[in-house]
């Protein structure tokens, strides 16, 4: 089998990337999706709040996904569902499998990685105690309640105030469960402010900051957890332990881009984002391979996933038309300054003829701070922000006029001034 | 239920004994108080096949360890269980420990351990470049290996079942009486009558022995906590790295597993409750700190899970194997702590011998006895051609359920349908590794629940993690 473009993953990222590539004139495109339908994790996100930026409408997850799935269906983009990619070789040959066609080999000119992310499990935490049933990630719980129609718990403690944790606090409350509290080890929430207001405050669910779960209790089913305050180094403070009775502990303690395929293909990974190192077109360091969506960086809003995926789709189309053009790229790294955790893209091809938007997250909460973009020591932009928080993605733009003047020795940096 | 022989406890000893005794033309059952085999000490230990230099010469531990290690490779081959002769190193920090290595070496010679070598710090770092700079010497043991203890147990129990042994789950022995020369076991799965009983009840073997008035065994639970690191860390060392042993055990180790992860642990704490396998922050911290002393790059930050297991400690420090003084038809296999896994094949061999004596060879050996077990399908280890052929035969092998470990639906169905099949989520996990990877079942957990529900023909909310009371789901959110 031969395709111009193989898109791995049929969530919002994969669909948008494929659609953009189609629009740009790529002929043979296939989306390989491991689930039985397009849409990815959006299918289980039945709450609203999707699309406010992109569609200027408040959609549910499945509605947002459906808009793209419908567009895909209207094109000649091939979709293979229930299909798992197991290998990408040096020449961009993709091996996939499913229970209809068996093992599938696809020769691809370009590949877009759009596999999304997974949740950090309990084992990644320093949590002691027993290992009963009733300890699960918030996303797994969300699938049980929204897709399968079963209650995964009745008396619930949520650890981690990431968005999924907050959403599930409200969801479980609406389904009749008692959500006792959300604990957050950091002194601030990792979720969107609007979710704290709409999911916790509106339902009187307490959020305990600088608090973590240090142990689980119960042999067969969870019977309770011990929570404790933590110090500034995030170590539990002796004497602050408290027992909380519950039958379920939901974890919303971080998302990890699913880059096993990427790593196996020999593509460099950014230590902080845990996604591939990419340029402004979301091209990875491997020729013809692009990445977008949560497999590249964990996004706060799906709207930004869509925008990023358009870039990757456009990039892949450009590559398919003229792979040689990519050989002439001149890259300049983007550097994180004070207060900035990471920047995507990690490098910019200065031969681009467009403005380049840099997405980043700050390391801590700032109030009335300034975001400063510098190129070669000169301030390109200096914007005041009322609030900056690690839970929300920020961006700054380098105008093309500035990029035009850059050389391979140039430096791009973004920093926060408190 | 009436049997000639009943084996109490389906850990690695009990299951390998069941396999050995299943060659006789008699009725045999293997019972366990839990929902599956390998649920006690067997599922949570260091997974090491020790060379055998630790134990005091002349003890059962010494003899059976060396013999068991000798037998392990062949046993694993017959049962199609992964075994790796990855060698081990005991490392020393400073002069006193260097001296200790010499003692271990001498003891190894006395125990009949072949292929040992004393190395300098530099020599050992040549072999294992990620070892600490502080290490001053090491004892290399080339016969040491690694094996997955629960997979070995599952395979042994399956082999026994293929030879006619019944496996009875959730059968906790509450009392034993003797009636007309037969043992009558009062269990939570009903009454079981047997002429011979093998007591391989792990940490509870003392209680089981006391049911027939044998109070000679006293077992204390000793808990060990571990971390499992992600496969990305699995190559930090290729050999099992022990620190010098102390009175608490063989010291903290850093060991690769046959599945490619890295294991750190164990601690050693006496506990009152022999079934409570919890961990404490203190113990987990100790494991993290002490293992970093051997291999500085081994970090609990890469942990995918932590757990603890309880070892059966006896005061005199040796295995207790043999007919009870109260009744010779009651054979104790107790106090099987480290090196119990290494010794297990030899323990089975010894118990077979004891049984033959006690039963005066009255049971003939079956002509059709088969000591092997067919290899289960392991999709992730196949070549593309093999995979193609397999999926063509059965399309269920074309559907990947566990992404992290590349486990297909076909393999999960096999695990459920085998004789000693998985009946819960953890049972599936131990048989085929679905949920054993870096996401720890975050994605595949609900699919495994679905498959179990379908295969076992029970509603999804009756599917459990590891048996009674460990249900994963409550009621439906809405009435139908």
Boltz contact constraints between the chains, C-beta under 6 A:
constraints:
  - contact:
      token1: [A, 84]
      token2: [B, 400]
      max_distance: 6.0
  - contact:
      token1: [A, 97]
      token2: [B, 398]
      max_distance: 6.0
  - contact:
      token1: [A, 98]
      token2: [B, 398]
      max_distance: 6.0
  - contact:
      token1: [A, 99]
      token2: [B, 395]
      max_distance: 6.0
  - contact:
      token1: [A, 99]
      token2: [B, 398]
      max_distance: 6.0
  - contact:
      token1: [A, 99]
      token2: [B, 399]
      max_distance: 6.0
  - contact:
      token1: [A, 102]
      token2: [B, 388]
      max_distance: 6.0
  - contact:
      token1: [A, 102]
      token2: [B, 391]
      max_distance: 6.0
  - contact:
      token1: [A, 102]
      token2: [B, 398]
      max_distance: 6.0
  - contact:
      token1: [A, 103]
      token2: [B, 384]
      max_distance: 6.0
  - contact:
      token1: [A, 103]
      token2: [B, 387]
      max_distance: 6.0
  - contact:
      token1: [A, 103]
      token2: [B, 388]
      max_distance: 6.0
  - contact:
      token1: [A, 118]
      token2: [B, 439]
      max_distance: 6.0
  - contact:
      token1: [A, 118]
      token2: [B, 442]
      max_distance: 6.0
  - contact:
      token1: [A, 119]
      token2: [B, 442]
      max_distance: 6.0
  - contact:
      token1: [A, 121]
      token2: [B, 440]
      max_distance: 6.0
  - contact:
      token1: [A, 121]
      token2: [B, 442]
      max_distance: 6.0
  - contact:
      token1: [A, 123]
      token2: [B, 303]
      max_distance: 6.0
  - contact:
      token1: [A, 123]
      token2: [B, 304]
      max_distance: 6.0
  - contact:
      token1: [A, 123]
      token2: [B, 305]
      max_distance: 6.0
  - contact:
      token1: [A, 123]
      token2: [B, 440]
      max_distance: 6.0
  - contact:
      token1: [A, 128]
      token2: [B, 279]
      max_distance: 6.0
  - contact:
      token1: [A, 128]
      token2: [B, 280]
      max_distance: 6.0
  - contact:
      token1: [A, 128]
      token2: [B, 281]
      max_distance: 6.0
  - contact:
      token1: [A, 128]
      token2: [B, 284]
      max_distance: 6.0
  - contact:
      token1: [A, 129]
      token2: [B, 278]
      max_distance: 6.0
  - contact:
      token1: [A, 130]
      token2: [B, 278]
      max_distance: 6.0
  - contact:
      token1: [A, 133]
      token2: [B, 465]
      max_distance: 6.0
  - contact:
      token1: [A, 133]
      token2: [B, 470]
      max_distance: 6.0
  - contact:
      token1: [A, 133]
      token2: [B, 472]
      max_distance: 6.0
  - contact:
      token1: [A, 137]
      token2: [B, 442]
      max_distance: 6.0
  - contact:
      token1: [A, 140]
      token2: [B, 442]
      max_distance: 6.0
  - contact:
      token1: [A, 140]
      token2: [B, 445]
      max_distance: 6.0
  - contact:
      token1: [A, 143]
      token2: [B, 446]
      max_distance: 6.0
  - contact:
      token1: [A, 149]
      token2: [B, 476]
      max_distance: 6.0
  - contact:
      token1: [A, 149]
      token2: [B, 477]
      max_distance: 6.0
  - contact:
      token1: [A, 150]
      token2: [B, 461]
      max_distance: 6.0
  - contact:
      token1: [A, 150]
      token2: [B, 473]
      max_distance: 6.0
  - contact:
      token1: [A, 150]
      token2: [B, 476]
      max_distance: 6.0
  - contact:
      token1: [A, 151]
      token2: [B, 474]
      max_distance: 6.0
  - contact:
      token1: [A, 151]
      token2: [B, 475]
      max_distance: 6.0
  - contact:
      token1: [A, 151]
      token2: [B, 477]
      max_distance: 6.0
  - contact:
      token1: [A, 152]
      token2: [B, 473]
      max_distance: 6.0
  - contact:
      token1: [A, 175]
      token2: [B, 477]
      max_distance: 6.0
  - contact:
      token1: [A, 214]
      token2: [B, 281]
      max_distance: 6.0
  - contact:
      token1: [A, 220]
      token2: [B, 469]
      max_distance: 6.0
  - contact:
      token1: [A, 220]
      token2: [B, 470]
      max_distance: 6.0
  - contact:
      token1: [A, 221]
      token2: [B, 469]
      max_distance: 6.0
